[in-house]
Amino acid sequence: MADRELEGRTALVTGGSRGIGRAICIRLAASGARVAVNYAADRRAAEYTRDRIREDGGVAEIYLADVGDRDSTSAMFDAVERDLGPVDLLVTNAGIARSADSLTMTAETWHEIMRVNLDGTFHAVWRAKDGMAARGFGRIVCISSVLGLVPNPITAERMIAYGTSKAAVVGFVRQCAAGLGPAVRVNGVAPGYVATDMTADVSDEAHARLTAAAALRRFGRSEEIAELVHFLLSERSSFTTGQTHIADGGYKFVP
Ligand SMILES: NC(=O)c1ccc[n+]([C@@H]2O[C@H](COP(=O)([O-])OP(=O)(O)OC[C@H]3O[C@@H](n4cnc5c(N)ncnc54)[C@H](OP(=O)(O)O)[C@@H]3O)[C@@H](O)[C@H]2O)c1
């Protein structure tokens, strides 16, 4: 992966410390971007991501911020701009999944998920957009989920809030693409099941059912999602905006 398509660009990846976000950080750095790795709690994971990038000759710094909090997100952008320059490439990846039975899910759980997955996406894009417009260049990818496009019968009754938050991200991507173009392109990525901490508690039985239902018969790897994100941030996708692109191993064939 020794392309240098993103040379000279500054990228900010929310939730870049672990899982899919870490793979995105590493991929963008390998492409020449200076990478801001955001984390909320797991500083050691963020440091690991940063150090992996530096060992490969890349540029990376870590930034603590809660994307669900507007001021915290804005302060992170201030620090990134000071250290690495204006943010040209933004990936809103930070997310949480709280499995809660549909009959007993509380309003608190609903709001907690919306705060991180939806408000967190909004706060980062809103803080980035003015600078991108002023400079006439911005590329944004928002991580949604295939569960935001269609409920999964195996998990549906426990993922109402999560699926709704991710559906809202799909709508947000469309609205922002229309509203922020032509200088800024905004796309979404909807992963299917990917092996990360988020899916670590999937039981063997559920894993077997979920993989049996996918054309490729397996969970995805974070690096496979990162490759699609990289493409959408690069100029190889120069006529693509407002779409949410599925990478789910053929789990849901959504038209
Ligand atoms: N894994 C899947 O199967 C799958 C499928 C579809 C979509 N997705 C989506 O892909 C994204 C990444 O998922 P993942 O599986 O890589 O999750 P993960 O391994 O649980 O990592 C979550 C990341 O989000 C960060 N984060 C959580 N809350 C945050 C907050 N309030 N502010 C800033 N950062 C926060 C975490 O930071 P800390 O390290 O500091 O905790 C961590 O870096 C999420 O949006 C998720 O919904 C995942």
The ligand as a Tripos MOL2 file, in Angstrom:
@<TRIPOS>MOLECULE
LIG
   48    52     1     0     0
SMALL
NO_CHARGES

@<TRIPOS>ATOM
      1 N1        -17.4520   -3.8220   14.1560 N.am      1 LIG1
      2 C1        -18.5260   -3.9190   13.3960 C.2       1 LIG1
      3 O1        -19.0010   -5.0430   13.1040 O.2       1 LIG1
      4 C2        -19.1840   -2.6810   12.8480 C.ar      1 LIG1
      5 C3        -20.1960   -2.8540   11.8860 C.ar      1 LIG1
      6 C4        -20.8230   -1.7450   11.3510 C.ar      1 LIG1
      7 C5        -20.4530   -0.4920   11.7720 C.ar      1 LIG1
      8 N2        -19.4860   -0.3240   12.7030 N.ar      1 LIG1
      9 C6        -19.1420    1.0310   13.1070 C.3       1 LIG1
     10 O2        -17.7770    1.2570   12.8700 O.3       1 LIG1
     11 C7        -17.2650    2.2010   13.8260 C.3       1 LIG1
     12 C8        -16.0590    1.6000   14.5260 C.3       1 LIG1
     13 O3        -16.4840    0.3940   15.1570 O.3       1 LIG1
     14 P1        -15.4490   -0.6220   15.8150 P.3       1 LIG1
     15 O4        -16.0310   -1.9640   15.6360 O.co2     1 LIG1
     16 O5        -14.0680   -0.3490   15.3630 O.co2     1 LIG1
     17 O6        -15.6320   -0.2090   17.3580 O.3       1 LIG1
     18 P2        -14.6530   -0.3720   18.6180 P.3       1 LIG1
     19 O7        -13.6020   -1.3850   18.3470 O.co2     1 LIG1
     20 O8        -15.5720   -0.5530   19.7670 O.co2     1 LIG1
     21 O9        -13.9530    1.0710   18.6980 O.3       1 LIG1
     22 C9        -14.7460    2.1970   18.9540 C.3       1 LIG1
     23 C10       -13.8940    3.4440   18.8010 C.3       1 LIG1
     24 O10       -14.7430    4.5880   19.0350 O.3       1 LIG1
     25 C11       -14.1510    5.3910   20.0530 C.3       1 LIG1
     26 N3        -15.1840    6.0940   20.8000 N.ar      1 LIG1
     27 C12       -16.2480    5.5740   21.4610 C.ar      1 LIG1
     28 N4        -16.9690    6.5540   22.0250 N.ar      1 LIG1
     29 C13       -16.3380    7.7190   21.7200 C.ar      1 LIG1
     30 C14       -16.5880    9.0790   22.0310 C.ar      1 LIG1
     31 N5        -17.6430    9.4730   22.7660 N.pl3     1 LIG1
     32 N6        -15.7270   10.0160   21.5370 N.ar      1 LIG1
     33 C15       -14.6540    9.6590   20.7940 C.ar      1 LIG1
     34 N7        -14.3640    8.3810   20.4830 N.ar      1 LIG1
     35 C16       -15.2060    7.4300   20.9400 C.ar      1 LIG1
     36 C17       -13.3410    4.4230   20.9020 C.3       1 LIG1
     37 O11       -12.3530    5.1270   21.6330 O.3       1 LIG1
     38 P3        -11.6050    4.4720   22.9430 P.3       1 LIG1
     39 O12       -10.5950    3.5080   22.4020 O.co2     1 LIG1
     40 O13       -10.9680    5.6060   23.6400 O.co2     1 LIG1
     41 O14       -12.6500    3.7940   23.7470 O.co2     1 LIG1
     42 C18       -12.7700    3.5150   19.8070 C.3       1 LIG1
     43 O15       -11.6640    4.1220   19.1900 O.3       1 LIG1
     44 C19       -18.4270    2.5120   14.7580 C.3       1 LIG1
     45 O16       -19.0770    3.7050   14.3510 O.3       1 LIG1
     46 C20       -19.3410    1.3200   14.5710 C.3       1 LIG1
     47 O17       -20.6850    1.6310   14.8810 O.3       1 LIG1
     48 C21       -18.8440   -1.4120   13.2600 C.ar      1 LIG1
@<TRIPOS>BOND
     1     1     2 1
     2     2     3 2
     3     2     4 1
     4     4     5 ar
     5     4    48 ar
     6     5     6 ar
     7     6     7 ar
     8     7     8 ar
     9     8     9 1
    10     8    48 ar
    11     9    10 1
    12     9    46 1
    13    10    11 1
    14    11    12 1
    15    11    44 1
    16    12    13 1
    17    13    14 1
    18    14    15 2
    19    14    16 1
    20    14    17 1
    21    17    18 1
    22    18    19 2
    23    18    20 1
    24    18    21 1
    25    21    22 1
    26    22    23 1
    27    23    24 1
    28    23    42 1
    29    24    25 1
    30    25    26 1
    31    25    36 1
    32    26    27 ar
    33    26    35 ar
    34    27    28 ar
    35    28    29 ar
    36    29    30 ar
    37    29    35 ar
    38    30    31 1
    39    30    32 ar
    40    32    33 ar
    41    33    34 ar
    42    34    35 ar
    43    36    37 1
    44    36    42 1
    45    37    38 1
    46    38    39 2
    47    38    40 1
    48    38    41 1
    49    42    43 1
    50    44    45 1
    51    44    46 1
    52    46    47 1
@<TRIPOS>SUBSTRUCTURE
     1 LIG1         1 GROUP 0 **** ****
